[in-house]
Amino acid sequence: MTDIQIARINELARKAKISPLSPDEKEEQARLRNDYRAAMKRNLEAQLMGYKYEPNNRSEN
């Protein structure tokens, strides 16, 4: 997701607060939001795959 796409998401959100979006703008907004969610999901999955779980082997006495 590029900075330009994020800026467009924010622009459409601001515009929607002031006046109704056209059907084309609503479609664009939905597409951009879905792309944003998918990019965030991929990023989170990549980060989580980079972690290595090591159980604590110390016994507590």
N, CA, C, O and CB atoms as a CASP TS submission, in Angstrom:
PFRMAT TS
TARGET T0000
AUTHOR 0000-0000-0000
METHOD Language model
MODEL 1
PARENT N/A
ATOM      1  N   MET     1       0.863  -1.166   0.000  1.00  0.00           N
ATOM      2  CA  MET     1       0.000   0.000   0.000  1.00  0.00           C
ATOM      3  C   MET     1       0.905   1.222   0.000  1.00  0.00           C
ATOM      4  O   MET     1       1.800   1.345   0.836  1.00  0.00           O
ATOM      5  CB  MET     1      -0.980   0.002   1.229  1.00  0.00           C
ATOM      6  N   THR     2       0.668   2.109  -0.930  1.00  0.00           N
ATOM      7  CA  THR     2       1.506   3.299  -1.059  1.00  0.00           C
ATOM      8  C   THR     2       0.951   4.454  -0.232  1.00  0.00           C
ATOM      9  O   THR     2      -0.207   4.442   0.186  1.00  0.00           O
ATOM     10  CB  THR     2       1.620   3.713  -2.529  1.00  0.00           C
ATOM     11  N   ASP     3       1.795   5.440  -0.008  1.00  0.00           N
ATOM     12  CA  ASP     3       1.349   6.639   0.704  1.00  0.00           C
ATOM     13  C   ASP     3       0.240   7.357  -0.067  1.00  0.00           C
ATOM     14  O   ASP     3      -0.646   7.967   0.532  1.00  0.00           O
ATOM     15  CB  ASP     3       2.533   7.593   0.936  1.00  0.00           C
ATOM     16  N   ILE     4       0.296   7.279  -1.379  1.00  0.00           N
ATOM     17  CA  ILE     4      -0.734   7.926  -2.211  1.00  0.00           C
ATOM     18  C   ILE     4      -2.087   7.257  -1.987  1.00  0.00           C
ATOM     19  O   ILE     4      -3.108   7.937  -1.893  1.00  0.00           O
ATOM     20  CB  ILE     4      -0.348   7.864  -3.716  1.00  0.00           C
ATOM     21  N   GLN     5      -2.097   5.919  -1.900  1.00  0.00           N
ATOM     22  CA  GLN     5      -3.346   5.203  -1.665  1.00  0.00           C
ATOM     23  C   GLN     5      -3.904   5.512  -0.275  1.00  0.00           C
ATOM     24  O   GLN     5      -5.113   5.681  -0.114  1.00  0.00           O
ATOM     25  CB  GLN     5      -3.131   3.695  -1.825  1.00  0.00           C
ATOM     26  N   ILE     6      -3.037   5.586   0.715  1.00  0.00           N
ATOM     27  CA  ILE     6      -3.485   5.922   2.069  1.00  0.00           C
ATOM     28  C   ILE     6      -4.042   7.339   2.109  1.00  0.00           C
ATOM     29  O   ILE     6      -5.055   7.600   2.758  1.00  0.00           O
ATOM     30  CB  ILE     6      -2.329   5.776   3.077  1.00  0.00           C
ATOM     31  N   ALA     7      -3.373   8.248   1.410  1.00  0.00           N
ATOM     32  CA  ALA     7      -3.864   9.628   1.343  1.00  0.00           C
ATOM     33  C   ALA     7      -5.245   9.679   0.692  1.00  0.00           C
ATOM     34  O   ALA     7      -6.102  10.458   1.107  1.00  0.00           O
ATOM     35  CB  ALA     7      -2.874  10.517   0.560  1.00  0.00           C
ATOM     36  N   ARG     8      -5.458   8.852  -0.323  1.00  0.00           N
ATOM     37  CA  ARG     8      -6.754   8.825  -0.995  1.00  0.00           C
ATOM     38  C   ARG     8      -7.835   8.271  -0.067  1.00  0.00           C
ATOM     39  O   ARG     8      -8.958   8.774  -0.062  1.00  0.00           O
ATOM     40  CB  ARG     8      -6.673   7.986  -2.280  1.00  0.00           C
ATOM     41  N   ILE     9      -7.509   7.239   0.718  1.00  0.00           N
ATOM     42  CA  ILE     9      -8.460   6.709   1.700  1.00  0.00           C
ATOM     43  C   ILE     9      -8.878   7.825   2.649  1.00  0.00           C
ATOM     44  O   ILE     9     -10.066   8.004   2.919  1.00  0.00           O
ATOM     45  CB  ILE     9      -7.842   5.518   2.491  1.00  0.00           C
ATOM     46  N   ASN    10      -7.908   8.570   3.152  1.00  0.00           N
ATOM     47  CA  ASN    10      -8.199   9.659   4.086  1.00  0.00           C
ATOM     48  C   ASN    10      -8.991  10.778   3.413  1.00  0.00           C
ATOM     49  O   ASN    10      -9.888  11.361   4.022  1.00  0.00           O
ATOM     50  CB  ASN    10      -6.900  10.217   4.667  1.00  0.00           C
ATOM     51  N   GLU    11      -8.660  11.073   2.168  1.00  0.00           N
ATOM     52  CA  GLU    11      -9.389  12.108   1.430  1.00  0.00           C
ATOM     53  C   GLU    11     -10.859  11.722   1.270  1.00  0.00           C
ATOM     54  O   GLU    11     -11.749  12.548   1.473  1.00  0.00           O
ATOM     55  CB  GLU    11      -8.745  12.341   0.047  1.00  0.00           C
ATOM     56  N   LEU    12     -11.106  10.475   0.907  1.00  0.00           N
ATOM     57  CA  LEU    12     -12.488  10.017   0.749  1.00  0.00           C
ATOM     58  C   LEU    12     -13.223  10.006   2.081  1.00  0.00           C
ATOM     59  O   LEU    12     -14.414  10.315   2.129  1.00  0.00           O
ATOM     60  CB  LEU    12     -12.520   8.620   0.126  1.00  0.00           C
ATOM     61  N   ALA    13     -12.540   9.660   3.154  1.00  0.00           N
ATOM     62  CA  ALA    13     -13.170   9.660   4.475  1.00  0.00           C
ATOM     63  C   ALA    13     -13.563  11.080   4.880  1.00  0.00           C
ATOM     64  O   ALA    13     -14.659  11.303   5.396  1.00  0.00           O
ATOM     65  CB  ALA    13     -12.221   9.047   5.529  1.00  0.00           C
ATOM     66  N   ARG    14     -12.667  12.036   4.644  1.00  0.00           N
ATOM     67  CA  ARG    14     -12.994  13.438   4.960  1.00  0.00           C
ATOM     68  C   ARG    14     -14.160  13.935   4.115  1.00  0.00           C
ATOM     69  O   ARG    14     -15.051  14.622   4.615  1.00  0.00           O
ATOM     70  CB  ARG    14     -11.768  14.341   4.737  1.00  0.00           C
ATOM     71  N   LYS    15     -14.148  13.584   2.832  1.00  0.00           N
ATOM     72  CA  LYS    15     -15.217  14.017   1.938  1.00  0.00           C
ATOM     73  C   LYS    15     -16.557  13.419   2.363  1.00  0.00           C
ATOM     74  O   LYS    15     -17.589  14.087   2.287  1.00  0.00           O
ATOM     75  CB  LYS    15     -14.896  13.622   0.489  1.00  0.00           C
ATOM     76  N   ALA    16     -16.543  12.157   2.811  1.00  0.00           N
ATOM     77  CA  ALA    16     -17.778  11.485   3.221  1.00  0.00           C
ATOM     78  C   ALA    16     -18.401  12.155   4.442  1.00  0.00           C
ATOM     79  O   ALA    16     -19.617  12.108   4.623  1.00  0.00           O
ATOM     80  CB  ALA    16     -17.506  10.012   3.520  1.00  0.00           C
ATOM     81  N   LYS    17     -17.572  12.779   5.281  1.00  0.00           N
ATOM     82  CA  LYS    17     -18.099  13.480   6.450  1.00  0.00           C
ATOM     83  C   LYS    17     -18.816  14.766   6.054  1.00  0.00           C
ATOM     84  O   LYS    17     -19.729  15.211   6.749  1.00  0.00           O
ATOM     85  CB  LYS    17     -16.973  13.794   7.431  1.00  0.00           C
ATOM     86  N   ILE    18     -18.403  15.362   4.939  1.00  0.00           N
ATOM     87  CA  ILE    18     -18.957  16.641   4.499  1.00  0.00           C
ATOM     88  C   ILE    18     -20.165  16.455   3.596  1.00  0.00           C
ATOM     89  O   ILE    18     -21.183  17.126   3.762  1.00  0.00           O
ATOM     90  CB  ILE    18     -17.898  17.451   3.776  1.00  0.00           C
ATOM     91  N   SER    19     -20.048  15.540   2.642  1.00  0.00           N
ATOM     92  CA  SER    19     -21.132  15.307   1.689  1.00  0.00           C
ATOM     93  C   SER    19     -21.123  13.837   1.276  1.00  0.00           C
ATOM     94  O   SER    19     -20.114  13.151   1.435  1.00  0.00           O
ATOM     95  CB  SER    19     -20.992  16.235   0.441  1.00  0.00           C
ATOM     96  N   PRO    20     -22.229  13.363   0.755  1.00  0.00           N
ATOM     97  CA  PRO    20     -22.292  11.954   0.341  1.00  0.00           C
ATOM     98  C   PRO    20     -21.311  11.664  -0.797  1.00  0.00           C
ATOM     99  O   PRO    20     -21.068  12.505  -1.662  1.00  0.00           O
ATOM    100  CB  PRO    20     -23.722  11.590  -0.094  1.00  0.00           C
ATOM    101  N   LEU    21     -20.764  10.466  -0.771  1.00  0.00           N
ATOM    102  CA  LEU    21     -19.874  10.042  -1.849  1.00  0.00           C
ATOM    103  C   LEU    21     -20.707   9.531  -3.018  1.00  0.00           C
ATOM    104  O   LEU    21     -21.806   9.008  -2.837  1.00  0.00           O
ATOM    105  CB  LEU    21     -18.886   8.948  -1.358  1.00  0.00           C
ATOM    106  N   SER    22     -20.169   9.691  -4.203  1.00  0.00           N
ATOM    107  CA  SER    22     -20.829   9.135  -5.388  1.00  0.00           C
ATOM    108  C   SER    22     -20.660   7.617  -5.351  1.00  0.00           C
ATOM    109  O   SER    22     -19.800   7.110  -4.631  1.00  0.00           O
ATOM    110  CB  SER    22     -20.234   9.741  -6.721  1.00  0.00           C
ATOM    111  N   PRO    23     -21.465   6.893  -6.111  1.00  0.00           N
ATOM    112  CA  PRO    23     -21.316   5.427  -6.139  1.00  0.00           C
ATOM    113  C   PRO    23     -19.898   4.985  -6.533  1.00  0.00           C
ATOM    114  O   PRO    23     -19.371   4.021  -5.978  1.00  0.00           O
ATOM    115  CB  PRO    23     -22.328   4.822  -7.113  1.00  0.00           C
ATOM    116  N   ASP    24     -19.293   5.684  -7.480  1.00  0.00           N
ATOM    117  CA  ASP    24     -17.930   5.350  -7.887  1.00  0.00           C
ATOM    118  C   ASP    24     -16.942   5.581  -6.748  1.00  0.00           C
ATOM    119  O   ASP    24     -16.023   4.786  -6.547  1.00  0.00           O
ATOM    120  CB  ASP    24     -17.522   6.175  -9.110  1.00  0.00           C
ATOM    121  N   GLU    25     -17.130   6.660  -6.009  1.00  0.00           N
ATOM    122  CA  GLU    25     -16.246   6.953  -4.884  1.00  0.00           C
ATOM    123  C   GLU    25     -16.424   5.934  -3.761  1.00  0.00           C
ATOM    124  O   GLU    25     -15.454   5.524  -3.123  1.00  0.00           O
ATOM    125  CB  GLU    25     -16.506   8.366  -4.357  1.00  0.00           C
ATOM    126  N   LYS    26     -17.668   5.530  -3.525  1.00  0.00           N
ATOM    127  CA  LYS    26     -17.915   4.504  -2.505  1.00  0.00           C
ATOM    128  C   LYS    26     -17.230   3.189  -2.878  1.00  0.00           C
ATOM    129  O   LYS    26     -16.650   2.513  -2.029  1.00  0.00           O
ATOM    130  CB  LYS    26     -19.430   4.279  -2.322  1.00  0.00           C
ATOM    131  N   GLU    27     -17.308   2.844  -4.155  1.00  0.00           N
ATOM    132  CA  GLU    27     -16.664   1.623  -4.642  1.00  0.00           C
ATOM    133  C   GLU    27     -15.142   1.723  -4.498  1.00  0.00           C
ATOM    134  O   GLU    27     -14.488   0.775  -4.064  1.00  0.00           O
ATOM    135  CB  GLU    27     -17.047   1.362  -6.118  1.00  0.00           C
ATOM    136  N   GLU    28     -14.592   2.874  -4.864  1.00  0.00           N
ATOM    137  CA  GLU    28     -13.155   3.090  -4.724  1.00  0.00           C
ATOM    138  C   GLU    28     -12.734   3.017  -3.259  1.00  0.00           C
ATOM    139  O   GLU    28     -11.715   2.411  -2.927  1.00  0.00           O
ATOM    140  CB  GLU    28     -12.756   4.444  -5.322  1.00  0.00           C
ATOM    141  N   GLN    29     -13.522   3.635  -2.394  1.00  0.00           N
ATOM    142  CA  GLN    29     -13.217   3.631  -0.966  1.00  0.00           C
ATOM    143  C   GLN    29     -13.220   2.200  -0.416  1.00  0.00           C
ATOM    144  O   GLN    29     -12.329   1.824   0.346  1.00  0.00           O
ATOM    145  CB  GLN    29     -14.231   4.504  -0.197  1.00  0.00           C
ATOM    146  N   ALA    30     -14.202   1.421  -0.795  1.00  0.00           N
ATOM    147  CA  ALA    30     -14.291   0.036  -0.331  1.00  0.00           C
ATOM    148  C   ALA    30     -13.096  -0.770  -0.840  1.00  0.00           C
ATOM    149  O   ALA    30     -12.508  -1.552  -0.094  1.00  0.00           O
ATOM    150  CB  ALA    30     -15.616  -0.612  -0.799  1.00  0.00           C
ATOM    151  N   ARG    31     -12.741  -0.580  -2.099  1.00  0.00           N
ATOM    152  CA  ARG    31     -11.604  -1.305  -2.673  1.00  0.00           C
ATOM    153  C   ARG    31     -10.313  -0.930  -1.964  1.00  0.00           C
ATOM    154  O   ARG    31      -9.515  -1.802  -1.623  1.00  0.00           O
ATOM    155  CB  ARG    31     -11.481  -1.017  -4.177  1.00  0.00           C
ATOM    156  N   LEU    32     -10.103   0.366  -1.740  1.00  0.00           N
ATOM    157  CA  LEU    32      -8.895   0.822  -1.064  1.00  0.00           C
ATOM    158  C   LEU    32      -8.833   0.313   0.375  1.00  0.00           C
ATOM    159  O   LEU    32      -7.771  -0.091   0.848  1.00  0.00           O
ATOM    160  CB  LEU    32      -8.825   2.345  -1.084  1.00  0.00           C
ATOM    161  N   ARG    33      -9.951   0.332   1.058  1.00  0.00           N
ATOM    162  CA  ARG    33      -9.978  -0.178   2.441  1.00  0.00           C
ATOM    163  C   ARG    33      -9.668  -1.666   2.490  1.00  0.00           C
ATOM    164  O   ARG    33      -8.946  -2.125   3.375  1.00  0.00           O
ATOM    165  CB  ARG    33     -11.345   0.086   3.086  1.00  0.00           C
ATOM    166  N   ASN    34     -10.217  -2.423   1.534  1.00  0.00           N
ATOM    167  CA  ASN    34      -9.928  -3.859   1.482  1.00  0.00           C
ATOM    168  C   ASN    34      -8.453  -4.105   1.187  1.00  0.00           C
ATOM    169  O   ASN    34      -7.838  -4.992   1.779  1.00  0.00           O
ATOM    170  CB  ASN    34     -10.800  -4.546   0.420  1.00  0.00           C
ATOM    171  N   ASP    35      -7.888  -3.322   0.273  1.00  0.00           N
ATOM    172  CA  ASP    35      -6.455  -3.437  -0.030  1.00  0.00           C
ATOM    173  C   ASP    35      -5.622  -3.112   1.207  1.00  0.00           C
ATOM    174  O   ASP    35      -4.624  -3.779   1.478  1.00  0.00           O
ATOM    175  CB  ASP    35      -6.066  -2.498  -1.198  1.00  0.00           C
ATOM    176  N   TYR    36      -6.031  -2.091   1.956  1.00  0.00           N
ATOM    177  CA  TYR    36      -5.314  -1.690   3.170  1.00  0.00           C
ATOM    178  C   TYR    36      -5.360  -2.820   4.206  1.00  0.00           C
ATOM    179  O   TYR    36      -4.338  -3.172   4.796  1.00  0.00           O
ATOM    180  CB  TYR    36      -5.924  -0.386   3.760  1.00  0.00           C
ATOM    181  N   ARG    37      -6.542  -3.377   4.416  1.00  0.00           N
ATOM    182  CA  ARG    37      -6.681  -4.484   5.379  1.00  0.00           C
ATOM    183  C   ARG    37      -5.825  -5.682   4.971  1.00  0.00           C
ATOM    184  O   ARG    37      -5.177  -6.302   5.815  1.00  0.00           O
ATOM    185  CB  ARG    37      -8.159  -4.913   5.495  1.00  0.00           C
ATOM    186  N   ALA    38      -5.824  -6.005   3.679  1.00  0.00           N
ATOM    187  CA  ALA    38      -5.032  -7.140   3.199  1.00  0.00           C
ATOM    188  C   ALA    38      -3.543  -6.883   3.412  1.00  0.00           C
ATOM    189  O   ALA    38      -2.810  -7.790   3.805  1.00  0.00           O
ATOM    190  CB  ALA    38      -5.319  -7.408   1.707  1.00  0.00           C
ATOM    191  N   ALA    39      -3.093  -5.665   3.157  1.00  0.00           N
ATOM    192  CA  ALA    39      -1.680  -5.328   3.356  1.00  0.00           C
ATOM    193  C   ALA    39      -1.313  -5.414   4.833  1.00  0.00           C
ATOM    194  O   ALA    39      -0.242  -5.919   5.171  1.00  0.00           O
ATOM    195  CB  ALA    39      -1.376  -3.916   2.813  1.00  0.00           C
ATOM    196  N   MET    40      -2.180  -4.930   5.716  1.00  0.00           N
ATOM    197  CA  MET    40      -1.911  -4.995   7.150  1.00  0.00           C
ATOM    198  C   MET    40      -1.883  -6.455   7.624  1.00  0.00           C
ATOM    199  O   MET    40      -1.059  -6.824   8.460  1.00  0.00           O
ATOM    200  CB  MET    40      -2.974  -4.192   7.937  1.00  0.00           C
ATOM    201  N   LYS    41      -2.773  -7.264   7.094  1.00  0.00           N
ATOM    202  CA  LYS    41      -2.819  -8.676   7.473  1.00  0.00           C
ATOM    203  C   LYS    41      -1.529  -9.374   7.033  1.00  0.00           C
ATOM    204  O   LYS    41      -0.937 -10.131   7.803  1.00  0.00           O
ATOM    205  CB  LYS    41      -4.058  -9.373   6.846  1.00  0.00           C
ATOM    206  N   ARG    42      -1.095  -9.117   5.789  1.00  0.00           N
ATOM    207  CA  ARG    42       0.154  -9.723   5.304  1.00  0.00           C
ATOM    208  C   ARG    42       1.331  -9.295   6.162  1.00  0.00           C
ATOM    209  O   ARG    42       2.195 -10.108   6.490  1.00  0.00           O
ATOM    210  CB  ARG    42       0.409  -9.341   3.837  1.00  0.00           C
ATOM    211  N   ASN    43       1.364  -8.022   6.526  1.00  0.00           N
ATOM    212  CA  ASN    43       2.451  -7.492   7.341  1.00  0.00           C
ATOM    213  C   ASN    43       2.462  -8.165   8.722  1.00  0.00           C
ATOM    214  O   ASN    43       3.519  -8.571   9.203  1.00  0.00           O
ATOM    215  CB  ASN    43       2.318  -5.958   7.486  1.00  0.00           C
ATOM    216  N   LEU    44       1.308  -8.280   9.347  1.00  0.00           N
ATOM    217  CA  LEU    44       1.210  -8.912  10.659  1.00  0.00           C
ATOM    218  C   LEU    44       1.630 -10.378  10.593  1.00  0.00           C
ATOM    219  O   LEU    44       2.367 -10.861  11.452  1.00  0.00           O
ATOM    220  CB  LEU    44      -0.218  -8.795  11.203  1.00  0.00           C
ATOM    221  N   GLU    45       1.153 -11.083   9.563  1.00  0.00           N
ATOM    222  CA  GLU    45       1.522 -12.490   9.413  1.00  0.00           C
ATOM    223  C   GLU    45       3.033 -12.643   9.243  1.00  0.00           C
ATOM    224  O   GLU    45       3.633 -13.549   9.822  1.00  0.00           O
ATOM    225  CB  GLU    45       0.789 -13.111   8.212  1.00  0.00           C
ATOM    226  N   ALA    46       3.647 -11.767   8.457  1.00  0.00           N
ATOM    227  CA  ALA    46       5.098 -11.830   8.251  1.00  0.00           C
ATOM    228  C   ALA    46       5.835 -11.572   9.562  1.00  0.00           C
ATOM    229  O   ALA    46       6.827 -12.237   9.859  1.00  0.00           O
ATOM    230  CB  ALA    46       5.541 -10.808   7.180  1.00  0.00           C
ATOM    231  N   GLN    47       5.355 -10.619  10.338  1.00  0.00           N
ATOM    232  CA  GLN    47       5.987 -10.333  11.619  1.00  0.00           C
ATOM    233  C   GLN    47       5.857 -11.515  12.568  1.00  0.00           C
ATOM    234  O   GLN    47       6.823 -11.887  13.234  1.00  0.00           O
ATOM    235  CB  GLN    47       5.377  -9.086  12.247  1.00  0.00           C
ATOM    236  N   LEU    48       4.680 -12.101  12.633  1.00  0.00           N
ATOM    237  CA  LEU    48       4.465 -13.221  13.542  1.00  0.00           C
ATOM    238  C   LEU    48       5.277 -14.446  13.126  1.00  0.00           C
ATOM    239  O   LEU    48       5.738 -15.202  13.981  1.00  0.00           O
ATOM    240  CB  LEU    48       2.983 -13.573  13.600  1.00  0.00           C
ATOM    241  N   MET    49       5.453 -14.645  11.833  1.00  0.00           N
ATOM    242  CA  MET    49       6.246 -15.779  11.362  1.00  0.00           C
ATOM    243  C   MET    49       7.725 -15.601  11.718  1.00  0.00           C
ATOM    244  O   MET    49       8.474 -16.578  11.744  1.00  0.00           O
ATOM    245  CB  MET    49       6.084 -15.949   9.842  1.00  0.00           C
ATOM    246  N   GLY    50       8.145 -14.382  11.988  1.00  0.00           N
ATOM    247  CA  GLY    50       9.525 -14.117  12.344  1.00  0.00           C
ATOM    248  C   GLY    50       9.839 -14.400  13.803  1.00  0.00           C
ATOM    249  O   GLY    50      11.008 -14.438  14.187  1.00  0.00           O
ATOM    250  N   TYR    51       8.824 -14.597  14.612  1.00  0.00           N
ATOM    251  CA  TYR    51       9.046 -14.876  16.030  1.00  0.00           C
ATOM    252  C   TYR    51       9.279 -16.361  16.250  1.00  0.00           C
ATOM    253  O   TYR    51       8.694 -17.208  15.575  1.00  0.00           O
ATOM    254  CB  TYR    51       7.854 -14.395  16.870  1.00  0.00           C
ATOM    255  N   LYS    52      10.128 -16.651  17.189  1.00  0.00           N
ATOM    256  CA  LYS    52      10.395 -18.038  17.542  1.00  0.00           C
ATOM    257  C   LYS    52      10.000 -18.233  18.998  1.00  0.00           C
ATOM    258  O   LYS    52      10.471 -17.515  19.880  1.00  0.00           O
ATOM    259  CB  LYS    52      11.897 -18.412  17.305  1.00  0.00           C
ATOM    260  N   TYR    53       9.144 -19.197  19.240  1.00  0.00           N
ATOM    261  CA  TYR    53       8.684 -19.491  20.590  1.00  0.00           C
ATOM    262  C   TYR    53       9.688 -20.406  21.269  1.00  0.00           C
ATOM    263  O   TYR    53      10.040 -21.462  20.743  1.00  0.00           O
ATOM    264  CB  TYR    53       7.275 -20.135  20.573  1.00  0.00           C
ATOM    265  N   GLU    54      10.132 -20.000  22.414  1.00  0.00           N
ATOM    266  CA  GLU    54      11.024 -20.820  23.216  1.00  0.00           C
ATOM    267  C   GLU    54      10.406 -20.961  24.602  1.00  0.00           C
ATOM    268  O   GLU    54      10.351 -19.993  25.359  1.00  0.00           O
ATOM    269  CB  GLU    54      12.462 -20.201  23.292  1.00  0.00           C
ATOM    270  N   PRO    55       9.942 -22.162  24.935  1.00  0.00           N
ATOM    271  CA  PRO    55       9.313 -22.346  26.246  1.00  0.00           C
ATOM    272  C   PRO    55      10.322 -22.145  27.368  1.00  0.00           C
ATOM    273  O   PRO    55      11.521 -22.372  27.205  1.00  0.00           O
ATOM    274  CB  PRO    55       8.684 -23.741  26.349  1.00  0.00           C
ATOM    275  N   ASN    56       9.814 -21.726  28.478  1.00  0.00           N
ATOM    276  CA  ASN    56      10.652 -21.499  29.654  1.00  0.00           C
ATOM    277  C   ASN    56      10.919 -22.853  30.301  1.00  0.00           C
ATOM    278  O   ASN    56      10.001 -23.500  30.806  1.00  0.00           O
ATOM    279  CB  ASN    56       9.970 -20.504  30.670  1.00  0.00           C
ATOM    280  N   ASN    57      12.177 -23.275  30.284  1.00  0.00           N
ATOM    281  CA  ASN    57      12.525 -24.600  30.814  1.00  0.00           C
ATOM    282  C   ASN    57      12.924 -24.564  32.279  1.00  0.00           C
ATOM    283  O   ASN    57      13.226 -25.612  32.850  1.00  0.00           O
ATOM    284  CB  ASN    57      13.649 -25.200  30.008  1.00  0.00           C
ATOM    285  N   ARG    58      12.936 -23.417  32.895  1.00  0.00           N
ATOM    286  CA  ARG    58      13.316 -23.350  34.318  1.00  0.00           C
ATOM    287  C   ARG    58      12.184 -23.892  35.171  1.00  0.00           C
ATOM    288  O   ARG    58      11.015 -23.581  34.943  1.00  0.00           O
ATOM    289  CB  ARG    58      13.660 -21.891  34.742  1.00  0.00           C
ATOM    290  N   SER    59      12.536 -24.697  36.145  1.00  0.00           N
ATOM    291  CA  SER    59      11.517 -25.184  37.078  1.00  0.00           C
ATOM    292  C   SER    59      11.490 -24.246  38.276  1.00  0.00           C
ATOM    293  O   SER    59      12.532 -23.812  38.767  1.00  0.00           O
ATOM    294  CB  SER    59      11.802 -26.664  37.526  1.00  0.00           C
ATOM    295  N   GLU    60      10.311 -23.950  38.726  1.00  0.00           N
ATOM    296  CA  GLU    60      10.149 -23.021  39.845  1.00  0.00           C
ATOM    297  C   GLU    60       9.996 -23.815  41.137  1.00  0.00           C
ATOM    298  O   GLU    60       9.006 -24.520  41.331  1.00  0.00           O
ATOM    299  CB  GLU    60       8.924 -22.086  39.625  1.00  0.00           C
ATOM    300  N   ASN    61      10.982 -23.692  42.011  1.00  0.00           N
ATOM    301  CA  ASN    61      10.954 -24.394  43.304  1.00  0.00           C
ATOM    302  C   ASN    61      10.979 -23.430  44.421  1.00  0.00           C
ATOM    303  O   ASN    61      10.961 -23.833  45.584  1.00  0.00           O
ATOM    304  CB  ASN    61      12.108 -25.351  43.439  1.00  0.00           C
TER
END
